[in-house]
Amino acid sequence: MELLNLDKLDPRAQRIVAPYCQKIWEIHGENLKALFIYGSATGKDFIPGKSNINLLAIFQKIDLSDLKKSLKLVAQGRKRGIIAPLMLTMEHIRHSTDAFPIEFLEMKENHLLLYGEELLLDLEINPQNIRIECEEQIKGGLIRLYETYLEIGMKEKQVRMLLINSLVCLIPVMRNLLRLKGESVPVEKKVIINNLTQLFSLNKETFLNVWEMKQGKKPIDLERLFGNYLEEIEKLGIAVDRLEL
């Protein structure tokens, strides 16, 4: 088995991914049609020891026996930062792009082929489905912020994590909103935040303050930041609802 594009990965990711992919091929043989790596491990945002490694494995067919054969390898991979690979057939993907447009477009636009056929580039994804899922993610995320706050109050550590997790989940939405507006999509997440907030007339500093918390910086006034963040997310949800394609 010859792996492709390993030289484009961080050297530390290479050392983890290469033997793992080799074992997937040894386990599944000809049933394995393609292997992809996607997400932060393909770019500058990869942080060894902290960032997850995401793999997509496309098979000719998948049944319980195929899943069962992978159990030991998946358990070993989790210890090294590889989350359970997304195991799908191409037929499943083709019939699911309307239900998960953001997820599959993210893979299409941000992946490296490691083995097999380049099957993702021809995926067709309806922009209107992307807009609908963006709106659902934003408004659903706002509801979760409300509900979680009611459960935890202003406990500093929990509120910090609540804000950080919310923004991390919004980054793929932001990327796709830039695409819908015909803008180029930067690789660096801080630049994505900057461009998105400018495009939708949002308060850039609010989002950047949350991003800086992810990098370890504590805000001066956490409660004020939380309130401002709620307001900006609500404004973004309204703007996406009104977005014309």
Rosetta silent file (secondary structure, phi, psi, omega in degrees, C-alpha in Angstrom):
SEQUENCE: MELLNLDKLDPRAQRIVAPYCQKIWEIHGENLKALFIYGSATGKDFIPGKSNINLLAIFQKIDLSDLKKSLKLVAQGRKRGIIAPLMLTMEHIRHSTDAFPIEFLEMKENHLLLYGEELLLDLEINPQNIRIECEEQIKGGLIRLYETYLEIGMKEKQVRMLLINSLVCLIPVMRNLLRLKGESVPVEKKVIINNLTQLFSLNKETFLNVWEMKQGKKPIDLERLFGNYLEEIEKLGIAVDRLEL
SCORE:     score description
SCORE:     0.000 S_00000001
   1 L     0.000  126.769  178.470    0.000    0.000    0.000 S_00000001
   2 L  -108.428  120.515  179.969    1.402    3.393   -1.016 S_00000001
   3 L   -86.433  145.524 -177.546    0.138    6.395    0.924 S_00000001
   4 L  -106.950  153.147  167.997   -0.270    9.750   -0.813 S_00000001
   5 L    62.859   15.719  178.951    0.287   13.348    0.327 S_00000001
   6 H   -61.641  -31.314 -178.284    1.945   12.476    3.641 S_00000001
   7 H   -66.019  -13.906  179.774    4.544   15.165    2.977 S_00000001
   8 H   -88.877   -3.701  179.463    1.770   17.783    3.246 S_00000001
   9 L   -96.770  157.576  170.511    1.058   16.871    6.880 S_00000001
  10 L   -55.930  136.619 -177.466    2.825   18.012   10.015 S_00000001
  11 H   -53.154  -35.322 -179.908    5.696   15.527   10.595 S_00000001
  12 H   -71.223  -33.595  174.885    4.222   14.518   13.948 S_00000001
  13 H   -69.248  -37.856  178.217    0.862   13.817   12.321 S_00000001
  14 H   -55.094  -45.738 -175.597    2.626   11.782    9.629 S_00000001
  15 H   -65.750  -24.886  178.665    4.127    9.456   12.222 S_00000001
  16 H   -87.120  -43.459 -171.828    0.686    8.766   13.693 S_00000001
  17 H   -73.300  -42.100 -173.045   -1.359    8.583   10.508 S_00000001
  18 H   -57.462  -53.969 -179.514    0.891    6.426    8.306 S_00000001
  19 H   -67.035  -30.288  179.067    0.911    3.203   10.390 S_00000001
  20 H   -65.027  -46.905  179.615   -2.770    3.643   11.244 S_00000001
  21 H   -65.220  -37.190  177.270   -3.782    3.842    7.585 S_00000001
  22 H   -59.614  -40.758 -179.238   -1.570    0.879    6.757 S_00000001
  23 H   -70.454  -35.824  176.177   -3.436   -1.186    9.344 S_00000001
  24 H   -59.090  -45.134 -179.693   -6.831   -0.099    7.994 S_00000001
  25 H   -64.498  -40.714  179.349   -5.787   -1.367    4.571 S_00000001
  26 H   -63.775  -35.120 -179.202   -4.462   -4.628    6.018 S_00000001
  27 H   -73.905  -41.641 -168.485   -7.765   -5.209    7.828 S_00000001
  28 H  -107.381  -18.251  174.726  -10.143   -4.347    4.981 S_00000001
  29 H    56.806 -134.068 -173.575   -8.192   -4.973    1.777 S_00000001
  30 H   -68.358  -15.984  176.759  -10.050   -4.414   -1.495 S_00000001
  31 H   -67.943  -22.779  178.565  -13.229   -3.365    0.305 S_00000001
  32 E   -82.932  116.842 -176.795  -11.432   -0.104    1.166 S_00000001
  33 E   -96.523  -30.128 -178.833  -11.838    2.289   -1.774 S_00000001
  34 E  -163.935  150.710  174.509  -10.332    5.496   -0.398 S_00000001
  35 E  -129.016  132.532  178.718   -8.852    7.108    2.705 S_00000001
  36 E  -129.104  149.461  166.768   -8.917   10.837    3.411 S_00000001
  37 E  -111.654  137.503 -177.625   -7.693   13.047    6.220 S_00000001
  38 E  -141.660  168.804  179.048   -9.725   16.204    6.806 S_00000001
  39 L    89.259 -157.495 -171.443  -10.090   19.025    9.304 S_00000001
  40 H   -63.837  -24.665 -178.365   -7.398   20.845   11.264 S_00000001
  41 H   -66.009  -13.325 -179.481   -4.779   18.118   10.746 S_00000001
  42 H   -91.515   -4.682 -173.214   -4.473   19.217    7.106 S_00000001
  43 L  -139.429 -162.829 -174.294   -3.474   22.811    7.868 S_00000001
  44 L   -72.105  -17.944 -177.223   -1.760   25.371   10.070 S_00000001
  45 L   -81.742   -1.026  179.851   -4.282   25.057   12.901 S_00000001
  46 L   -69.814  126.557  178.142   -3.085   21.551   13.786 S_00000001
  47 L  -118.104  105.873 -178.732   -1.686   21.438   17.335 S_00000001
  48 L   -54.493  134.160  179.786    0.121   18.144   18.068 S_00000001
  49 L    87.476  -15.638  179.857   -1.183   16.527   21.220 S_00000001
  50 L  -120.403  -43.513 -177.904   -4.313   18.702   21.273 S_00000001
  51 L   -75.786  138.021  172.775   -5.930   18.617   17.831 S_00000001
  52 L   -72.236  154.342  173.177   -7.933   15.558   16.850 S_00000001
  53 E  -107.951  121.740 -175.773   -7.036   13.696   13.668 S_00000001
  54 E  -108.115  127.463  179.194  -10.092   13.063   11.484 S_00000001
  55 E  -122.733  142.989  172.244  -10.156   10.322    8.856 S_00000001
  56 E  -114.999  124.171  177.705  -12.789    9.369    6.292 S_00000001
  57 E  -114.913  121.150 -179.760  -12.721    5.783    5.034 S_00000001
  58 E  -104.051  127.478 -175.568  -14.878    4.966    2.006 S_00000001
  59 E  -115.857  159.536  172.430  -15.804    1.317    1.506 S_00000001
  60 L   -67.295  -43.091  176.481  -17.472   -0.724   -1.194 S_00000001
  61 L  -149.657  155.337  178.267  -19.837   -2.078    1.466 S_00000001
  62 L  -135.719  127.945  171.224  -20.150   -1.838    5.243 S_00000001
  63 L  -138.332 -175.786 -175.152  -21.781   -4.281    7.620 S_00000001
  64 H   -59.158  -36.876 -178.646  -21.341   -5.250   11.255 S_00000001
  65 H   -63.739  -35.232  177.998  -18.418   -7.559   10.496 S_00000001
  66 H   -67.166  -41.000  177.924  -16.490   -4.656    8.925 S_00000001
  67 H   -65.467  -43.711 -176.751  -17.095   -2.492   11.980 S_00000001
  68 H   -61.863  -38.575 -179.769  -16.167   -5.302   14.358 S_00000001
  69 H   -64.289  -20.396 -175.351  -12.835   -5.891   12.606 S_00000001
  70 L   -94.434   -6.150 -171.630  -11.921   -2.248   13.257 S_00000001
  71 H   -57.467  -48.711 -176.339  -12.610   -2.150   17.015 S_00000001
  72 H   -64.066  -43.979 -179.513   -9.070   -2.861   18.231 S_00000001
  73 H   -63.937  -42.000 -179.547   -7.444   -0.411   15.813 S_00000001
  74 H   -63.349  -41.078  178.140   -9.903    2.364   16.676 S_00000001
  75 H   -62.244  -40.586  177.705   -9.218    1.887   20.399 S_00000001
  76 H   -65.940  -40.131 -178.523   -5.473    2.138   19.744 S_00000001
  77 H   -65.448  -36.169 -179.584   -5.951    5.241   17.595 S_00000001
  78 H   -58.805  -33.688 -179.875   -7.919    7.099   20.258 S_00000001
  79 L   -68.280  -17.548 -178.087   -4.868    6.986   22.515 S_00000001
  80 L  -113.113   12.628  174.593   -2.907    8.886   19.842 S_00000001
  81 L    92.149    6.804  176.427   -5.541   11.480   18.988 S_00000001
  82 E   -94.796  113.386  177.754   -7.244    9.739   16.054 S_00000001
  83 L   -75.253  163.776 -177.226  -10.971    9.757   16.621 S_00000001
  84 L   -52.091  125.230 -178.065  -13.025    6.868   15.240 S_00000001
  85 L   -58.982  146.498  172.587  -12.817    7.123   11.433 S_00000001
  86 E   -78.070  110.856 -175.599  -15.937    8.114    9.571 S_00000001
  87 E  -105.634  113.858 -175.317  -16.709    4.871    7.728 S_00000001
  88 E  -139.771  162.857  167.636  -19.124    5.324    4.813 S_00000001
  89 E   -99.436  159.989  179.551  -19.937    4.015    1.372 S_00000001
  90 H   -65.921  -33.476  178.050  -19.968    6.347   -1.621 S_00000001
  91 H   -62.881  -42.341  177.623  -23.652    5.607   -2.140 S_00000001
  92 H   -59.576  -44.559 -178.614  -24.389    6.764    1.411 S_00000001
  93 H   -62.636  -47.543 -176.952  -22.486   10.008    0.805 S_00000001
  94 H   -59.966  -32.465 -177.736  -24.239   10.785   -2.492 S_00000001
  95 L   -94.802   10.897 -177.009  -27.650   10.385   -0.855 S_00000001
  96 L  -124.915   -1.322 -177.492  -26.742   12.415    2.247 S_00000001
  97 L   -67.004  -22.444  176.857  -25.355   15.711    0.937 S_00000001
  98 L   -76.680  -30.980 -179.153  -28.786   17.322    1.300 S_00000001
  99 L   -83.296  -31.837 -178.187  -29.021   16.296    4.970 S_00000001
 100 L  -130.000   59.357 -174.780  -25.409   17.161    5.899 S_00000001
 101 H   -65.022  -40.170 -179.374  -24.317   19.797    3.369 S_00000001
 102 H   -64.403  -47.425 -176.298  -21.886   21.636    5.654 S_00000001
 103 H   -59.999  -45.357 -177.445  -20.150   18.478    6.814 S_00000001
 104 H   -75.999  -31.430  175.899  -19.618   17.100    3.323 S_00000001
 105 H   -69.045  -37.039  175.880  -18.641   20.451    1.822 S_00000001
 106 H   -59.601  -42.950  178.104  -16.081   20.881    4.609 S_00000001
 107 H   -65.583  -43.294 -178.464  -14.608   17.512    3.679 S_00000001
 108 H   -60.871  -41.574 -174.129  -14.696   18.327   -0.022 S_00000001
 109 H   -87.995  -15.905 -171.385  -12.914   21.665    0.425 S_00000001
 110 L  -139.717   69.223 -179.584  -10.500   20.705    3.205 S_00000001
 111 E  -146.261  165.011  169.972   -9.062   17.220    2.756 S_00000001
 112 E  -128.857  132.552  175.253   -6.067   15.278    1.556 S_00000001
 113 E   -76.352  124.612  178.817   -6.342   11.970   -0.272 S_00000001
 114 E  -101.539  -28.980 -177.798   -4.173    9.393    1.483 S_00000001
 115 E  -159.309  143.223  170.327   -5.134    6.278   -0.463 S_00000001
 116 E    88.508 -146.190 -172.860   -7.323    5.187   -3.360 S_00000001
 117 L   -92.953  143.123  176.347   -9.646    7.182   -5.579 S_00000001
 118 L   -80.259   90.626 -171.239  -10.331   10.924   -5.324 S_00000001
 119 L   -98.498   -8.161 -172.608  -14.079   10.544   -4.777 S_00000001
 120 L   -90.411  -26.469 -171.245  -14.943   13.799   -2.997 S_00000001
 121 L   -66.854  -22.739 -178.442  -14.251   16.468   -5.603 S_00000001
 122 L   -92.428    4.770  179.258  -17.298   15.588   -7.720 S_00000001
 123 L   -63.511  134.609  176.758  -19.794   15.908   -4.873 S_00000001
 124 L  -106.377  124.614 -175.569  -22.657   18.266   -5.750 S_00000001
 125 L  -128.498  124.704 -177.063  -24.065   20.261   -2.827 S_00000001
 126 L   -72.467  122.874 -179.888  -27.041   22.622   -3.093 S_00000001
 127 H   -56.919  -33.568 -179.824  -26.219   26.105   -1.700 S_00000001
 128 H   -65.227  -35.109  176.129  -29.755   26.464   -0.324 S_00000001
 129 H   -66.069  -35.002  177.080  -29.225   23.355    1.802 S_00000001
 130 H   -64.630  -45.529 -179.630  -26.034   24.932    3.133 S_00000001
 131 H   -59.914  -43.496 -178.785  -27.886   28.129    4.078 S_00000001
 132 H   -62.995  -44.063 -179.533  -30.595   26.168    5.895 S_00000001
 133 H   -69.236  -35.370  175.757  -28.081   24.132    7.900 S_00000001
 134 H   -59.068  -46.144  179.725  -26.082   27.269    8.736 S_00000001
 135 H   -62.357  -43.102  179.823  -29.224   28.879   10.130 S_00000001
 136 H   -62.424  -42.287 -179.047  -30.098   25.747   12.098 S_00000001
 137 H   -65.497  -41.659 -178.819  -26.596   25.518   13.582 S_00000001
 138 H   -67.174  -50.037 -176.385  -26.546   29.186   14.606 S_00000001
 139 H   -72.087  -36.479  175.189  -30.017   29.273   16.134 S_00000001
 140 H   -65.016  -38.606  177.543  -29.680   25.845   17.720 S_00000001
 141 H   -64.160  -37.313  178.544  -26.355   26.925   19.199 S_00000001
 142 H   -65.587  -41.945  177.480  -27.955   30.039   20.670 S_00000001
 143 H   -60.954  -41.859  179.032  -30.664   27.951   22.327 S_00000001
 144 H   -64.830  -34.752  176.222  -27.991   25.675   23.821 S_00000001
 145 H   -63.359  -45.548  177.673  -26.174   28.732   25.185 S_00000001
 146 H   -58.224  -51.417 -173.717  -29.371   29.911   26.886 S_00000001
 147 H   -64.942  -42.213 -178.791  -30.166   26.491   28.334 S_00000001
 148 H   -67.423  -38.635  177.706  -26.655   25.759   29.557 S_00000001
 149 H   -60.945  -41.154  179.584  -26.369   29.170   31.210 S_00000001
 150 H   -63.174  -26.898  179.695  -29.612   28.515   33.090 S_00000001
 151 H   -83.418  -34.706 -172.038  -28.074   25.280   34.383 S_00000001
 152 H  -110.156  -16.965 -175.793  -24.626   26.588   35.374 S_00000001
 153 L    65.772 -150.994 -177.652  -25.069   30.334   35.982 S_00000001
 154 L   -98.093   46.554  173.221  -21.894   32.442   35.867 S_00000001
 155 L   -72.187  118.105 -165.852  -19.459   29.763   37.007 S_00000001
 156 H   -55.903  -51.904 -175.758  -16.296   31.108   35.430 S_00000001
 157 H   -62.487  -43.833 -178.301  -14.633   27.924   34.201 S_00000001
 158 H   -67.266  -37.924  179.965  -17.849   26.452   32.791 S_00000001
 159 H   -69.047  -38.351  176.228  -18.840   29.688   31.034 S_00000001
 160 H   -59.242  -47.225 -179.770  -15.399   29.985   29.454 S_00000001
 161 H   -66.205  -35.085  178.058  -15.685   26.450   28.083 S_00000001
 162 H   -61.481  -45.471  179.046  -19.252   27.124   26.949 S_00000001
 163 H   -66.184  -45.112 -178.480  -18.119   30.117   24.893 S_00000001
 164 H   -62.015  -47.537 -179.458  -15.069   28.355   23.479 S_00000001
 165 H   -63.122  -36.960  178.376  -17.028   25.255   22.444 S_00000001
 166 H   -62.141  -46.911 -178.089  -19.712   27.426   20.864 S_00000001
 167 H   -67.718  -40.033  177.982  -17.212   29.317   18.722 S_00000001
 168 H   -58.534  -41.996  179.068  -15.346   26.152   17.708 S_00000001
 169 H   -68.899  -24.706 -178.934  -18.640   24.673   16.481 S_00000001
 170 H   -82.457  -19.003 -176.230  -19.384   27.885   14.579 S_00000001
 171 H   -56.730  -47.481  176.924  -16.131   27.955   12.600 S_00000001
 172 H   -60.826  -35.743  176.897  -17.387   25.508    9.900 S_00000001
 173 H   -63.173  -44.306  179.378  -20.604   27.548    9.676 S_00000001
 174 H   -60.561  -43.185  178.975  -18.562   30.725    9.212 S_00000001
 175 H   -58.507  -43.205 -176.558  -16.516   29.119    6.454 S_00000001
 176 H   -74.821  -29.023  173.519  -19.654   28.118    4.590 S_00000001
 177 H   -66.629  -37.918  175.181  -21.272   31.522    4.998 S_00000001
 178 H   -62.154  -41.768  178.036  -18.201   33.033    3.358 S_00000001
 179 H   -62.021  -43.628 -178.943  -18.608   30.554    0.497 S_00000001
 180 H   -62.909  -29.660  179.327  -22.290   31.428    0.114 S_00000001
 181 L   -87.467    4.476  177.925  -21.362   35.101   -0.153 S_00000001
 182 L    78.149   17.639 -179.181  -18.834   34.322   -2.880 S_00000001
 183 L   -93.464  153.374  172.552  -15.832   35.087   -0.690 S_00000001
 184 L   -70.443  152.071 -176.362  -12.577   33.149   -0.581 S_00000001
 185 L  -108.829  111.685  179.738  -12.186   31.014    2.531 S_00000001
 186 L   -66.407  161.101  177.205   -8.961   31.573    4.497 S_00000001
 187 L   -81.181  -43.302 -174.580   -7.174   28.672    6.139 S_00000001
 188 L   -76.345  133.719 -173.366   -6.498   30.371    9.476 S_00000001
 189 H   -67.680  -34.052  178.710   -9.481   30.464   11.805 S_00000001
 190 H   -63.958  -36.530  178.148   -8.714   33.905   13.199 S_00000001
 191 H   -70.767  -36.201  175.740   -8.847   35.326    9.670 S_00000001
 192 H   -58.885  -46.578  179.110  -12.148   33.512    9.058 S_00000001
 193 H   -60.385  -45.618 -179.070  -13.596   35.224   12.144 S_00000001
 194 H   -60.254  -46.896 -177.034  -12.285   38.602   11.010 S_00000001
 195 H   -69.217  -40.005 -178.322  -13.716   38.276    7.485 S_00000001
 196 H   -66.528  -45.486 -178.647  -17.081   36.893    8.582 S_00000001
 197 H   -64.984  -35.188  177.304  -17.712   39.574   11.199 S_00000001
 198 H   -67.865  -42.097 -176.754  -16.836   42.285    8.704 S_00000001
 199 H   -66.325  -35.283 -177.060  -19.094   40.796    6.024 S_00000001
 200 L  -105.931   14.636  176.324  -22.106   40.527    8.359 S_00000001
 201 L    54.645   47.470  177.384  -21.435   43.748   10.326 S_00000001
 202 L  -102.503  165.944  178.765  -20.825   41.939   13.619 S_00000001
 203 L   -77.815  103.802 -176.257  -18.632   42.990   16.542 S_00000001
 204 H   -59.996  -40.567 -174.550  -15.271   41.480   15.644 S_00000001
 205 H   -62.942  -33.757  179.382  -13.769   42.010   19.095 S_00000001
 206 H   -60.317  -48.720 -178.712  -16.440   39.881   20.770 S_00000001
 207 H   -69.859  -38.778 -179.967  -15.577   36.835   18.669 S_00000001
 208 H   -67.953  -33.248  176.524  -11.827   37.452   18.831 S_00000001
 209 H   -63.967  -38.044  176.315  -11.979   37.717   22.628 S_00000001
 210 H   -67.966  -41.518  178.782  -13.574   34.266   22.743 S_00000001
 211 H   -61.638  -39.101  178.582  -10.942   32.961   20.314 S_00000001
 212 H   -66.175  -31.424  174.304   -8.193   34.377   22.547 S_00000001
 213 H   -61.709  -38.342  177.906   -9.715   32.503   25.487 S_00000001
 214 H   -61.740  -30.457  178.937   -9.192   29.316   23.510 S_00000001
 215 L   -84.230   -0.994  175.138   -5.522   30.279   23.284 S_00000001
 216 L   109.901   -2.635 -178.815   -5.372   30.661   27.080 S_00000001
 217 L   -87.212  132.098  179.649   -6.059   34.378   27.632 S_00000001
 218 L   -88.510  138.251  179.053   -8.636   35.245   30.301 S_00000001
 219 L   -74.692  154.430  178.870  -11.149   38.032   29.559 S_00000001
 220 L   -69.232  -42.994 -177.827  -11.319   41.108   31.768 S_00000001
 221 L  -132.021   93.535 -174.529  -15.114   40.902   32.160 S_00000001
 222 H   -65.821  -40.411 -177.918  -16.447   37.412   31.381 S_00000001
 223 H   -64.567  -41.464  177.648  -20.095   38.217   32.085 S_00000001
 224 H   -64.480  -41.705  178.375  -20.064   41.195   29.739 S_00000001
 225 H   -61.548  -42.250 -179.923  -18.357   39.109   27.053 S_00000001
 226 H   -62.196  -44.433  178.480  -20.974   36.384   27.421 S_00000001
 227 H   -62.663  -43.291  178.535  -23.805   38.900   27.039 S_00000001
 228 H   -63.847  -39.326 -179.538  -22.194   40.487   23.990 S_00000001
 229 H   -63.539  -42.794  177.416  -21.610   37.074   22.422 S_00000001
 230 H   -58.342  -43.496 -179.295  -25.285   36.142   22.821 S_00000001
 231 H   -63.349  -41.834 -177.712  -26.300   39.370   21.079 S_00000001
 232 H   -69.599  -37.338  177.889  -23.916   38.817   18.170 S_00000001
 233 H   -65.691  -39.886  177.754  -25.030   35.214   17.637 S_00000001
 234 H   -63.400  -42.406  177.792  -28.659   36.339   17.563 S_00000001
 235 H   -61.966  -40.389  179.664  -27.811   39.022   14.984 S_00000001
 236 H   -65.367  -41.186  178.868  -25.988   36.465   12.834 S_00000001
 237 H   -60.696  -41.346  178.325  -28.956   34.084   12.936 S_00000001
 238 H   -65.420  -42.224 -179.313  -31.310   36.824   11.730 S_00000001
 239 H   -63.411  -39.742 -179.404  -28.906   37.813    8.943 S_00000001
 240 H   -71.067  -34.517  175.749  -28.612   34.224    7.698 S_00000001
 241 H   -60.363  -34.577 -177.606  -32.399   33.817    7.758 S_00000001
 242 L   -91.967   -1.086 -174.895  -32.625   36.827    5.416 S_00000001
 243 L   -66.908  125.309  178.540  -29.698   35.776    3.230 S_00000001
 244 L  -102.651  134.035 -178.111  -30.640   35.641   -0.455 S_00000001
 245 L  -105.423    0.000    0.000  -28.700   33.347   -2.775 S_00000001
